[in-house]
């Protein structure tokens, strides 16, 4: 009886999650459809949700020529910025309510961005960091990164062949291993850019 009850509860959670996903995706589509101009709608979809499939190729090429195509790819950096903004709005003090709100927003972002590898990686690391902060545990970036990658591979073993997965985790590893060797005089944001570009250089060549 106990096992049956547990299975029923798991199914209830899955059903509630599915309904929540459908609700968010419906709101997302409704928001995009409210934008009358097609080009503007496609641009907004790219910059907010990272989906450039419907963006005009000429427009996308212009972004690449200008060196600003990265704003059309929702990455870990975007998620990190959102998380920092949420933390500033909610305050530094740890509380259960703050944790629930933060987790809810992070999961909602993951759903509307369709859990791409880079988004999944970033949100996974943030959730582990939040857990460590809330329960006053030590947070280790490399261990957290390993846990997230393992969970993603268990869920979908073929994801290791996904270029987005490879580049996302390679960029994260670059930050972990290269930044400590960058002079302290260099600003943090610039150090991150240097570390990521150096780490991805062998992959991109």
C-alpha positions as CSV (number, residue, x, y, z in Angstrom):
1,X,0.0,0.0,0.0
2,X,2.8,2.3,0.9
3,X,4.6,1.8,-2.4
4,X,1.4,2.3,-4.4
5,X,0.7,5.5,-2.5
6,X,4.2,6.7,-3.3
7,X,3.8,6.0,-7.0
8,X,0.5,7.8,-7.1
9,X,2.1,10.9,-5.4
10,X,5.0,10.8,-7.9
11,X,2.4,10.8,-10.7
12,X,0.6,13.7,-9.1
13,X,3.8,15.7,-9.0
14,X,4.5,14.8,-12.7
15,X,1.0,15.9,-13.7
16,X,1.3,19.1,-11.8
17,X,4.7,19.8,-13.4
18,X,3.3,19.1,-16.8
19,X,0.3,21.4,-16.2
20,X,2.7,24.1,-15.0
21,X,4.9,23.7,-18.1
22,X,1.9,24.0,-20.4
23,X,0.7,27.1,-18.5
24,X,4.1,28.8,-18.9
25,X,4.5,27.8,-22.6
26,X,1.0,29.0,-23.3
27,X,1.8,32.4,-21.7
28,X,5.1,32.5,-23.6
29,X,3.3,31.9,-27.0
30,X,0.6,34.4,-26.1
31,X,3.2,37.0,-25.3
32,X,5.0,36.4,-28.6
33,X,1.8,36.4,-30.6
34,X,0.8,39.8,-29.0
35,X,3.7,41.3,-31.0
36,X,2.2,42.1,-34.3
37,X,5.3,42.7,-36.4
38,X,6.8,39.4,-37.4
39,X,10.5,40.5,-37.5
40,X,10.2,42.1,-34.1
41,X,8.5,39.0,-32.7
42,X,11.3,36.8,-34.0
43,X,13.9,39.1,-32.6
44,X,12.3,39.2,-29.2
45,X,12.0,35.4,-29.2
46,X,15.7,35.2,-30.0
47,X,16.9,37.7,-27.4
48,X,14.6,36.6,-24.6
49,X,14.4,32.9,-25.1
50,X,17.4,32.0,-27.3
51,X,15.3,30.6,-30.2
52,X,16.7,32.0,-33.5
53,X,15.0,29.4,-35.7
54,X,12.5,31.9,-37.0
55,X,14.9,34.8,-37.2
56,X,15.7,36.1,-40.7
57,X,19.1,34.9,-41.8
58,X,20.1,38.3,-43.0
59,X,19.3,39.8,-39.6
60,X,21.2,37.0,-37.8
61,X,24.2,37.5,-40.1
62,X,24.2,41.2,-39.2
63,X,24.5,40.3,-35.6
64,X,27.4,38.0,-36.3
65,X,29.2,40.7,-38.4
66,X,28.7,43.2,-35.6
67,X,30.0,40.7,-33.0
68,X,26.7,40.8,-31.0
69,X,25.3,37.4,-32.0
70,X,25.9,36.2,-28.4
71,X,22.9,38.2,-27.1
72,X,20.7,35.9,-29.2
73,X,22.0,32.8,-27.4
74,X,20.7,32.4,-23.9
75,X,23.7,31.1,-22.0
76,X,24.8,30.5,-18.4
77,X,25.8,34.1,-18.3
78,X,22.2,35.3,-18.9
79,X,20.9,32.9,-16.2
80,X,23.7,34.1,-13.8
81,X,22.7,37.7,-14.3
82,X,19.0,36.8,-13.7
83,X,20.0,35.0,-10.5
84,X,22.0,37.9,-9.2
85,X,19.2,40.3,-10.0
86,X,16.7,38.1,-8.1
87,X,19.1,37.9,-5.1
88,X,19.5,41.7,-5.0
89,X,15.7,42.1,-5.1
90,X,15.0,39.6,-2.4
91,X,17.9,40.7,-0.1
92,X,20.9,38.9,1.3
93,X,19.3,37.3,4.3
94,X,18.6,33.5,3.8
95,X,15.0,32.4,4.4
96,X,12.7,29.6,3.3
97,X,10.5,32.0,1.4
98,X,13.4,33.4,-0.5
99,X,14.6,29.9,-1.4
100,X,11.2,28.9,-2.7
101,X,10.8,32.1,-4.8
102,X,14.3,31.7,-6.2
103,X,13.9,28.0,-7.1
104,X,10.4,28.7,-8.7
105,X,11.9,31.5,-10.9
106,X,14.9,29.4,-11.9
107,X,12.7,26.4,-12.8
108,X,10.3,28.7,-14.7
109,X,13.2,30.2,-16.7
110,X,14.4,26.6,-17.5
111,X,10.9,25.7,-18.8
112,X,10.4,28.7,-21.1
113,X,13.9,28.4,-22.4
114,X,13.2,24.7,-23.0
115,X,16.0,23.4,-20.8
116,X,18.8,23.8,-23.4
117,X,22.2,22.3,-22.2
118,X,23.7,25.6,-21.2
119,X,20.6,26.7,-19.4
120,X,20.3,23.3,-17.6
121,X,23.9,23.5,-16.6
122,X,23.6,27.0,-15.2
123,X,20.4,26.4,-13.3
124,X,21.7,23.1,-11.9
125,X,24.8,24.9,-10.5
126,X,22.7,27.7,-9.1
127,X,20.3,25.3,-7.4
128,X,23.2,23.3,-5.8
129,X,24.8,26.6,-4.7
130,X,21.4,27.7,-3.2
131,X,21.2,24.4,-1.3
132,X,24.7,24.9,0.1
133,X,24.0,28.4,1.2
134,X,20.7,27.6,2.8
135,X,22.0,24.7,4.8
136,X,25.4,26.3,5.4
137,X,27.4,23.7,3.5
138,X,30.6,24.1,1.6
139,X,30.1,24.7,-2.2
140,X,32.7,23.3,-4.5
141,X,32.3,24.4,-8.2
142,X,34.0,21.4,-9.7
143,X,31.9,18.9,-7.7
144,X,28.7,20.7,-8.5
145,X,29.6,20.8,-12.2
146,X,30.3,17.0,-12.1
147,X,27.0,16.3,-10.4
148,X,25.0,18.4,-12.9
149,X,26.8,16.8,-15.9
150,X,26.2,13.3,-14.5
151,X,22.5,14.0,-14.0
152,X,22.2,15.4,-17.6
153,X,24.0,12.4,-19.0
154,X,21.8,9.9,-17.0
155,X,18.7,11.6,-18.3
156,X,20.0,11.6,-21.9
157,X,23.3,9.7,-22.6
158,X,23.5,11.1,-26.2
159,X,23.7,14.7,-24.9
160,X,27.5,14.3,-24.8
161,X,27.5,14.6,-28.6
162,X,25.6,17.9,-28.4
163,X,27.9,20.9,-29.2
164,X,26.0,23.1,-26.8
165,X,26.6,20.6,-24.0
166,X,30.3,20.3,-24.8
167,X,30.9,24.1,-25.1
168,X,28.9,24.9,-22.0
169,X,30.8,22.6,-19.8
170,X,34.1,23.4,-21.3
171,X,33.4,27.1,-20.7
172,X,32.5,26.3,-17.1
173,X,35.7,24.2,-16.6
174,X,37.7,27.0,-18.1
175,X,36.4,29.5,-15.6
176,X,37.2,27.1,-12.7
177,X,40.7,26.2,-13.8
178,X,42.0,29.3,-15.6
179,X,40.6,32.2,-13.6
180,X,42.9,31.4,-10.5
181,X,45.9,32.0,-12.8
182,X,44.7,35.4,-14.1
183,X,46.2,38.4,-12.4
184,X,43.9,39.9,-9.6
185,X,44.3,43.4,-11.2
186,X,42.0,42.3,-14.1
187,X,38.3,42.9,-13.4
188,X,36.2,39.8,-12.7
189,X,34.0,40.2,-15.8
190,X,37.1,40.5,-18.1
191,X,38.7,37.6,-16.4
192,X,35.7,35.4,-17.1
193,X,35.8,36.4,-20.8
194,X,39.5,35.7,-21.1
195,X,39.1,32.3,-19.3
196,X,36.2,31.2,-21.5
197,X,37.8,32.2,-24.7
198,X,41.1,30.6,-23.8
199,X,39.3,27.4,-22.8
200,X,37.2,27.2,-25.9
201,X,40.1,28.0,-28.3
202,X,41.1,24.3,-28.8
203,X,37.5,23.4,-29.4
204,X,36.8,26.1,-31.9
205,X,40.0,25.6,-34.0
